[in-house]
Amino acid sequence: MPTNKIILIVFILVASFSQFVWAKKNNNESELTVEADESLEWFEKEKYYLAKGNVILKKDGVTLKANIIKADYIFEDGENILKKIIAEDEVILTKEKTRATGQYMTYDFNDKIAKISGPFQTFSSPSGYLESKKNIIFDDVNNKAEAEGNVKIILLNKTTIYADNVKANFEPTNKSLKQAIALGNVIIENKAKDRKSKADFGVYNANDEIIRLTGNVVIINRKSKLLGSKGITNLKTGISNIIGDRKNKKRVRGTFSPIKKQKKGD
């Protein structure tokens, strides 16, 4: 697989976060169950539940674990309807084959926004693994996802992607990827295949299946290196191009070193 093509898979991984948050069911359709070692309090006047000590919360096929969980609700049509959940300290959120961890998590049932934040958080699914040192957010209403703060993504083929920020926009009907953006210190690396790409900025558009890299673009394939202001990879053809910047008098450069043949028995 061409190195630049990996960018597409990165954003598909982020897209899978959309399937991870609580289902868009009417809140009356499933019960909320909570267990805790230390305490479980119901503040009827203030309208919230508070659980402490190895708390386990289950709803809509999602299991949330943390040392402190607060659940805000409203009383409507004779039912307590969840509005927001806040979890703190050793947060673990699981649903089927997906898993997220962090120190602080909020989920708003009205806005359909899930946010995991703190010094270190992770998200893993069958598509791969993602971590960040600031936050991971999914907005299910506006069909957007974002990972921020030294983002690191490990794919199933052992390719690692680094960036300061990764954003993705999805189609509202089937949640398919529409556009994805990687910003700041973008690195795509596969050590096993000795391939690496670097850029300041990367954009993928699903309508033309083209990845555009901008700013200090470097593509390394074994001993060969290409440098330029812009890079383009056409996912349909698999062809990559490095483009210079005539306006700023920045030329395209490349170095190509022969690969030594291995001796028999090596």
N, C-alpha and C positions, 0 to 999 in steps of 0.2 A: 504494500500500500504506500503511495507517495506520502512523504512526510507532511506536506501541507494539507493533505486530505484529512489528516487527523483532526484538524480544527472543527470540521463538521461534526464529528463524533463527540467532541467536547460539549457542544451545545445541546446535543441530543441527551447527554447525561444530565445536564442542568434541567432540560425539559422534563425529565422523568420525575422531578420534584413535584410537578403538578399532580401526579397520581398519588402522592404521598400524604397530602393534607386531608383533613376530614372530608368525608363525602358530602356532596351537595344535597343531601336528603333533608326533608323536613325534620327539625330537631325532635319532634315527637315520635319519630319512627324507631328510635333506638334508645335504650336506657343508658344512663351514666352510672358506672360502678366505680367505687373508690375504696382502697384499702390503705392502712397506714399503721406503723408500729407505735408512734408516739401519741398522736391525737388527730381527731377528725371533728371539726367544729362547723356548726351551721349558724350563720349570722342572718337570721330571718329578716330583721329590720333593714340591714344594709344590703341584703340579697347577695350573699356570696358564701361559698364553702371554702374552708381552709383545712388542708391536711398536712401533717408533718411527720417525718421519719420514714424513710424507705417507702414512699407513697407509690401506689400503682393505680393508675386511672385507665379505664377502658370505655371506649365509645366508638361506634361505627367501624369496628374492625381495627381500630388503632389502639395501641397500648403505649401509655406515657408513664415513665418512671422518673422520679426526682425526689429530693429530700423535702422540698416544699412545693405544694401546688395550690393555687388559688383559682376558683372557678366562679366567675360573676354570672348572674342570671337575671331574668325578668319573669314576673308572673303574668301569664297571658293565657286566656281561654282555659283557666283551671289547671294549667301546667307550668312547671318551672322550666323555662327555655334558656339554654346556655347562650351567653353573649361573648364571653372572652375567657380564655384560660392562660394563666401565667405560671410557669414552672421555673424553679431555681435550684441550682446546686446538683451536679451530676445528672443532668437531664439525658434521658434515652428515649427516643421516639421510634416505634417500630410499626410497620404495616406490611404484612405478607413478607416479601423478600427485600424490603427497603428498611434502612436504619439511619437515624440521625442522632448525633450527640452534641452536647454543648453545656454551657453553664447557665444560660438564661434563654427561655423560649416563651414567645407569646403567639396566640392564635386568636384572631378576631372572627367570630362566626358571621358577623354582618358583612364586613369588608372582604372576607375570605383571604386574609393575609396572614401567612405564617412567617415568623422571623426567629431565627436562632442566632444568638450573638454571644460575645465574650472573647476571651483571649485565644480560644481555639475551639472550632466546631467542625464536624464531619458530616458527610452524607454519602451513603453507599447504596448501590442497587445492582441488579444483574448487569447493568451497562458499565459499571466501574466504580471509582471512588473519588470523592471530592472533599477538600478541606479548605478552610480559610481561617484567618486570624482576626477577623472583624465581624462579619455576619453572612448569613445565607438567608435570602428572602424569596418567597414566591407570592405573587399577587394573582389570585385565581379569577378575579373580576376583570382586571385589565390584561390578563394573559401575559404576564411578564415575570421573569426570574432574574435574580442577581446574586452573585457571590463576590465578596469584597475583602481585601486585605491579604496579600501574599497567597493568592489562590493557587492551589496545587491539585491537579487532576491526574489520576492514574487509570489508564484504560486497560482493557482485558489483554491487549497485545503488548503490555508493559511499556507503552509509550507514556511519557510524563509531560504534562503541560503546566507551565507557570504563567501567571499574569497578575497584575495588581487588581484588576477588576474584570469580571465576565458578566455580560448582560445578554438576555435572550428574549425575543418576542415570539409569540405563538399564535396560530390560527385559533379563533374562538370556538370553532365547532369540534375539531378532532385533536386539538392541542399539538398539531404538527408544527415544526419549527419554521418560522417565517424569516427572521433575521437574527443574527447573533454578532456580538461585538466583544472583542478582547482588547483591553486598554492597559498599556504600561508594562514595559519589561516582558513582552510576550516571548516565551521560549517553548519550543516543541522539540522534545528529545526522545530518541530511542537508542539507548546505549548498545543494545544487542546488535542493531543494524548499523551503528555508527552514523546516525543521521541527526541533524539538528537544524532548526530554523529559528531565527531571531527577528524581531521587529518591535516597533513602538506601538503599533496599532494593527488590528486585524478585523475584517468584516466579512461575514458570509451572508449571501442573499439566496434564498431557496428558489426564487423564480428563475434565475439564470445559472444556478449551481456553480458560481464562481466565488473564490476566496481572494480577497484583496488585502495584501500586506503593505503597510506604509511606514516609512521612517526607519532609516538605518537597517534595511533588510539584509539579512545574511542567511544564505542557504548552504549548509555543509552536508556533503554526501561522501563519506569516507575521507579520502584525501583531497577532494575537490571542494572549492569554496567560491560562491558567487555573491557579489555585493552590489547593492544599488539602492535607489530611493524608494522604489516600489516593486512589489512582486505580485504576480497574478497566477493562480492555479485554476484551470478549468477542470472541474471534477468529471465532466462528461468525456473529455479527451485524455485527461491525465497529464496534459502539457503544462509546464510551469515556465514563466518568463520573468526575467529581472529587467526592470526599466530604470533608466537614468533620469536626471532632472536637468534638462538643457537650460532652463531659466536661471537656475542657481549654479550652473556649470558643474554639476555632479555627474560623473560618468559611471558607466557600469564597469565593474572589474571582476576578474575571475582568475583563480589559480587552480591548475590541474596537475596533480602529482601522480605518477605511475604507481600502481599497486603491485608490490612485490609478490611474485608467485611463491606459494608455499612449497617447500621441499617435501618429497614423499616421506610419509611417516610423521609429518608435523600435524 
